Amino acid sequence: MPGNGDATNQVTATVDAVSEALLSGRGWLHPAASLTTPTGRTPLFSPAITTDERHILPGTGAVISWTSTAQPPAPVGAAAVRRILERLGPGPEPTADALHLPVTAEPAPADPRPAFPPLTTPTDRPGPHLTPDTPGVRVRLAIPAVFHPLLVPGDADALATHLIETAEEVLAGAPGTARRDWATVTAATTDAARAAGTFFAGLCRLDLAGRESTASLIAAVIPAAEPPTEAREVELPCGPATVLVEARTTPVPAQLSTDGRRRLIGTAAALALIPLPDTQVLALQLSTPHEQDWELYAAAFAGILHSIEIAWPGPPPTPEDPQPTKGTPVRIPPADWDPWSGTPTTPEPPQPTKGKGTPVQIPPADWDPWS
């Protein structure tokens, strides 16, 4: 995906590749209904949500947030890998470079472009919320809670603890080495994802009539750029957006494959770009290697787009016209006034000077010189 989808492309493709190599055919799957549960239109900027951490809102889903005033996270990947190995047992200490990660998915022009459900133009488009008392731009959106978050705020200990707990859930019943390997590889890719502006990376694993189906979801804030030429413009409740849907191929590095051979998997993906008031762009991308299930995931992605809410303080106030000065008028004294000689007096207006020559008497108006 060219243009300003490159950053989210790499993060999404990497999650897909790691999932395909280390999770496929293993562990526990969620029922399909956990993805299709309808989400409500509960206002996301409400007193019920006070932090930017992932928050479960009943009847809505998992609410995720981003704030422009937040400090950039420090690198934690390498330290988290070591913490995981300390708790799950010794093993290889992977690095992103050694695993040839992140990877980039390439468009598959020969394949038909996946369909996407129509995004109807909202009759009531509120646009960004104006919050003059809160600095910075804020974004919130609701996603199905079935997407396991792979990034969490905090230090290396917090990330290691979260990935170990997630591995115990998604790889329930699998050998302990499988949980260790997935958790360490995922930790090793964390810093690259954060550097790309990603504030949420999630993995979904479903049971569709006894068949495994997976998808990844990425949310990032990236610098503004021209959208891909193939993208189409849409209207969302939060404002205008562009959406690109395409088939593509994602590489799985040989270093992750059990047979040591690099291979390609076909995926279907959707990228949405929503301009933010601070000249940045909110980028959302969903991808699945199970293209036969695209219709299911596309409908979920459309629901996520409709849930987006944006808040900002508004434009800076424009300077107002100067108001007339209030108070008692002050009289300016003449330039030659001596403050020690008393109160200045207003000078008398100049008197007309007397003319020279013989005075002339003006006759009355009814004077008849011939009488």
For each residue, the residues with C-beta under 8 A, 3 or more apart:
1: 5 6 9 105 107 228 244 246 248 269 271
2: 5 6 228 229
3: 6 225 226 227 228 229
4: 7 222 223 224 225 226 227 273 281 283
5: 1 2 8 9 228 244 271 273 283 285
6: 1 2 3 9 10 104
7: 4 10 11 196 197 198 220 222 283
8: 5 11 12 196 198 218 220 222 271 283 284 285
9: 1 5 6 12 13 104 105 271 285
10: 6 7 13 14 102 103 104 192 196
11: 7 8 14 15 102 192 193 196 198 201 218 220 285
12: 8 9 15 16 105 216 218 269 285 286 287
13: 9 10 16 17 102 103 104 105 250 251 267 287
14: 10 11 17 18 101 102 103 189 192 193
15: 11 12 18 19 150 201 203 216 218 287
16: 12 13 19 20 105 214 216 250 265 267 287 288 289
17: 13 14 20 21 101 103 250 251 252 253 256 265
18: 14 15 21 22 23 101 182 185 186 189 256
19: 15 16 22 23 24 203 205 214 216 289
20: 16 17 23 24 214 250 252 265 289
21: 17 18 24 252 256 257 258
22: 18 19 26 178 181 182 185 256
23: 18 19 20 26 27 170 171 182 203 205 214
24: 19 20 21 212 214
25: 212
26: 22 23 171 174 178
27: 23 170 171 172 173 174 178 205
28: 169 170 171 172 173 205
29: 205 206 207 212
30: 34 35 146 204 205 206 207
31: 34 206 207
32: 35 36 206 207 208 213 296
33: 36 37
34: 30 31 37 144 145 146 206
35: 30 32 144 146 204 206 296 297 300
36: 32 33 296 299 300
37: 33 34 61 144
38: 303
39: 59 60 61 142 144 303 307
40: 59 60
41: 307
42: 46 57 59 60 142
43: 46 309
44: 49 57 60 63 140 141 142 307 309
45: 49 129 131 138 140 309 311
46: 42 43 49
47: 50
48: 55 57
49: 44 45 46 55 57 63 65 140
50: 47
51: 55 65
52: 65 66 67 70 153
53: 65 153
54: 62 63 64 149 200
55: 48 49 51 62 63 65
56: 61 62 63 145
57: 42 44 48 49 60 61 62 63 142
58:
59: 39 40 42
60: 39 40 42 44 57 63 142 307
61: 37 39 56 57 142 143 144 145 307
62: 54 55 56 57 142 143 144 145 147
63: 44 49 54 55 56 57 60 140 141 142
64: 54 140 141 143 149 199 200 219
65: 49 51 52 53 55 138 139 140 199
66: 52 70 138 139 199 219 221 282
67: 52 70 136 137 138 139
68: 136 137 138 221 278 280
69: 135 136
70: 52 66 67
71:
72: 194
73: 76 153 194
74: 155
75: 78 191
76: 73 79 80 155 156 159 190 191
77: 80 81 96 156 159 187 188 189 190 191
78: 75 81 82 95 188 191
79: 76 82 83 155 156
80: 76 77 83 84 156 157 159 160 163 187 190
81: 77 78 84 85 93 94 184 187 188
82: 78 79 85 86 93 156
83: 79 80 86 87 156 157 160 161
84: 80 81 87 88 160 163 164 180 183 184 187
85: 81 82 88 89 90 91 93 180 184
86: 82 83
87: 83 84 160 164
88: 84 85 91 164 176 179 180 183
89: 85 176 177 180
90: 85
91: 85 88 177 180 181 184
92: 181 184
93: 81 82 85 184
94: 81 98 99 184 185 188
95: 78 98 99 188
96: 77 99 101 102 188 189 191 192
97: 100 101
98: 94 95 255
99: 94 95 96 185 188 253 255 256
100: 97 103 253 254 255
101: 14 17 18 96 97 185 188 189 192 253
102: 10 11 13 14 96 189 192 193
103: 10 13 14 17 100 250 251 252 253
104: 6 9 10 13 251
105: 1 9 12 13 16 248 249 250 251 267 269 287
106: 248 249
107: 1 246 247 248
108: 111 246 247 248 249 266
109:
110:
111: 108 247 266
112: 247
113: 245 246 247
114: 245 246 247 268 270 291 294 298
115: 245 294 295 298
116: 119 243 245 270 298 302
117: 298 299 302
118:
119: 116 234 235 236 243 302 305 306
120:
121: 125 235
122: 125 235 236 237
123:
124: 237
125: 121 122 235 236 237 238 239
126: 129 237 238
127: 238 239 310
128: 238 239 277 310 311 312
129: 45 126 309 310 311 312
130: 311 312 313 314
131: 45 134 138 311 312 313
132: 313 314
133: 313
134: 131 138 311 313
135: 69 313
136: 67 68 69 312 313
137: 67 68 276 277 278 280 310 311 312
138: 45 65 66 67 68 131 134 310 311 312
139: 65 66 67 221 276 282 308 309 310 311
140: 44 45 49 63 64 65 308 309 311
141: 44 63 64 219 284 304 307 308 309
142: 39 42 44 57 60 61 62 63 304 307
143: 61 62 64 147 200 202 217 304 307
144: 34 35 37 39 61 62 147 204 300 304
145: 34 56 61 62
146: 30 34 35 204 206
147: 62 143 144 202 203 204 217
148: 166 169 170 202 203 204 205
149: 54 64 152 162 166 200 201 202
150: 15 163 166 186 190 193 201 202 203
151: 159 190 193 194 198 199 200 201
152: 149 158 159 162
153: 52 53 73 158
154: 157 158 159
155: 74 76 79 158 159
156: 76 77 79 80 82 83 159 160
157: 80 83 154 160 161
158: 152 153 154 155 161 162
159: 76 77 80 151 152 154 155 156 162 163 187 190
160: 80 83 84 87 156 157 163 164 183 187
161: 83 157 158 164 165
162: 149 152 158 159 165 166
163: 80 84 150 159 160 166 167 183 186 187
164: 84 87 88 160 161 167 168 179 183
165: 161 162 168 169
166: 148 149 150 162 163 169 170 183
167: 163 164 170 171 179 180 182 183
168: 164 165 171 172 179
169: 28 148 165 166 172
170: 23 27 28 148 166 167 182 203 205
171: 23 26 27 28 167 168 174 178 179 182
172: 27 28 168 169
173: 27 28
174: 26 27 171 178 179
175: 178 179
176: 88 89 179 180
177: 89 91 180 181
178: 22 26 27 171 174 175 181 182
179: 88 164 167 168 171 174 175 176 182 183
180: 84 85 88 89 91 167 176 177 183 184
181: 22 91 92 177 178 184 185
182: 18 22 23 167 170 171 178 179 185 186
183: 84 88 160 163 164 166 167 179 180 186 187
184: 81 84 85 91 92 93 94 180 181 187 188
185: 18 22 94 99 101 181 182 188 189 256
186: 18 150 163 182 183 189 190
187: 77 80 81 84 159 160 163 183 184 190
188: 77 78 81 94 95 96 99 101 184 185
189: 14 18 77 96 101 102 185 186 192 193
190: 76 77 80 150 151 159 186 187 193 194
191: 75 76 77 78 96 194 195
192: 10 11 14 96 101 102 189 195 196
193: 11 14 102 150 151 189 190 196 198 201
194: 72 73 151 190 191 197 198
195: 191 192
196: 7 8 10 11 192 193 220 222
197: 7 194 220 221 222 283
198: 7 8 11 151 193 194 201 218 219 220
199: 64 65 66 151 219 220 221
200: 54 64 143 149 151 217 218 219
201: 11 15 149 150 151 193 198 216 217 218 219
202: 143 147 148 149 150 216 217 218
203: 15 19 23 147 148 150 170 214 215 216 217
204: 30 35 144 146 147 148 214 215 216 217
205: 19 23 27 28 29 30 148 170 212 213 214
206: 29 30 31 32 34 35 146 212 213 214 215 293
207: 29 30 31 32 210 211 212 213
208: 32 211 212 213 293 296
209:
210: 207
211: 207 208
212: 24 25 29 205 206 207 208 290
213: 32 205 206 207 208 288 290 293 296
214: 16 19 20 23 24 203 204 205 206 288 289 290
215: 203 204 206 286 287 288 290 293 297
216: 12 15 16 19 201 202 203 204 286 287 288
217: 143 147 200 201 202 203 204 284 285 286 301 304
218: 8 11 12 15 198 200 201 202 283 284 285 286
219: 64 66 141 198 199 200 201 282 283 284
220: 7 8 11 196 197 198 199 282 283
221: 66 68 139 197 199 276 280 281 282 283
222: 4 7 8 196 197 225 280 281 283
223: 4 279 280 281
224: 4 275 279 280 281
225: 3 4 222 281
226: 3 4
227: 3 4 231 242 244 273
228: 1 2 3 5 231 242 244 271
229: 2 3
230: 244 246
231: 227 228 242 243 244 271 273
232: 242 243 244
233: 240 241 242
234: 119 240 241 242 243
235: 119 121 122 125 239 240 241
236: 119 122 125 239 240 241 274 305 306 308
237: 122 124 125 126 306 308 309
238: 125 126 127 128 241 274 308 309 310
239: 125 127 128 235 236 274 275 310
240: 233 234 235 236 274 275
241: 233 234 235 236 238 272 273 274 275 305
242: 227 228 231 232 233 234 272 273
243: 116 119 231 232 234 270 271 272 273 305
244: 1 5 227 228 230 231 232 270 271 272
245: 113 114 115 116 268 269 270 271 298
246: 1 107 108 113 114 230 268 269
247: 107 108 111 112 113 114 266 267 268 269 291
248: 1 105 106 107 108 266 267 268 269
249: 105 106 108 264 265 266 267
250: 13 16 17 20 103 105 264 265 266 267 287 289
251: 13 17 103 104 105 262 263 264
252: 17 20 21 103 256 257 262 263 264 265
253: 17 99 100 101 103 256 257 262
254: 100 257 260 261 262
255: 98 99 100
256: 17 18 21 22 99 185 252 253
257: 21 252 253 254 260 261 262 263
258: 21
259:
260: 254 257
261: 254 257
262: 251 252 253 254 257
263: 251 252 257
264: 249 250 251 252
265: 16 17 20 249 250 252 289
266: 108 111 247 248 249 250 289 291
267: 13 16 105 247 248 249 250 287 288 289 291
268: 114 245 246 247 248 287 288 291 294 297
269: 1 12 105 245 246 247 248 285 286 287 288
270: 114 116 243 244 245 285 286 287 298 301
271: 1 5 8 9 228 231 243 244 245 283 284 285
272: 241 242 243 244 283 284 285 301 305
273: 4 5 227 231 241 242 243 281 282 283
274: 236 238 239 240 241 281 282 283 284 308 310
275: 224 239 240 241 281 282
276: 137 139 221 279 280 281 282 310 312
277: 128 137 310 312
278: 68 137 312
279: 223 224 276
280: 68 137 221 222 223 224 276
281: 4 221 222 223 224 225 273 274 275 276
282: 66 139 219 220 221 273 274 275 276 308 310
283: 4 5 7 8 197 218 219 220 221 222 271 272 273 274
284: 8 141 217 218 219 271 272 274 301 304 305
285: 5 8 9 11 12 217 218 269 270 271 272
286: 12 215 216 217 218 269 270 297 298 300 301 304
287: 12 13 15 16 105 215 216 250 267 268 269 270
288: 16 213 214 215 216 267 268 269 291 293 294 297
289: 16 19 20 214 250 265 266 267
290: 212 213 214 215 293 294
291: 114 247 266 267 268 288 294
292:
293: 206 208 213 215 288 290 296 297
294: 114 115 268 288 290 291 297 298
295: 115 298 299
296: 32 35 36 208 213 293 299 300
297: 35 215 268 286 288 293 294 300 301
298: 114 115 116 117 245 270 286 294 295 301 302
299: 36 117 295 296 302 303
300: 35 36 144 286 296 297 303 304
301: 217 270 272 284 286 297 298 304 305
302: 116 117 119 298 299 305 306
303: 38 39 299 300 306 307
304: 141 142 143 144 217 284 286 300 301 307 308
305: 119 236 241 243 272 284 301 302 308
306: 119 236 237 302 303
307: 39 41 44 60 61 141 142 143 303 304
308: 139 140 141 236 237 238 274 282 304 305
309: 43 44 45 129 139 140 141 237 238
310: 127 128 129 137 138 139 238 239 274 276 277 282
311: 45 128 129 130 131 134 137 138 139 140
312: 128 129 130 131 136 137 138 276 277 278
313: 130 131 132 133 134 135 136
314: 130 132
315:
316:
317:
318:
319:
320: 323
321:
322:
323: 320
324:
325:
326:
327:
328:
329:
330:
331:
332:
333: 337 344
334: 337 344 347
335:
336:
337: 333 334 341 344
338: 341
339:
340:
341: 337 338
342:
343:
344: 333 334 337
345:
346:
347: 334
348: 351
349:
350:
351: 348
352:
353:
354:
355:
356:
357:
358:
359:
360:
361:
362:
363: 367
364: 367
365:
366:
367: 363 364
368: 371
369:
370:
371: 368
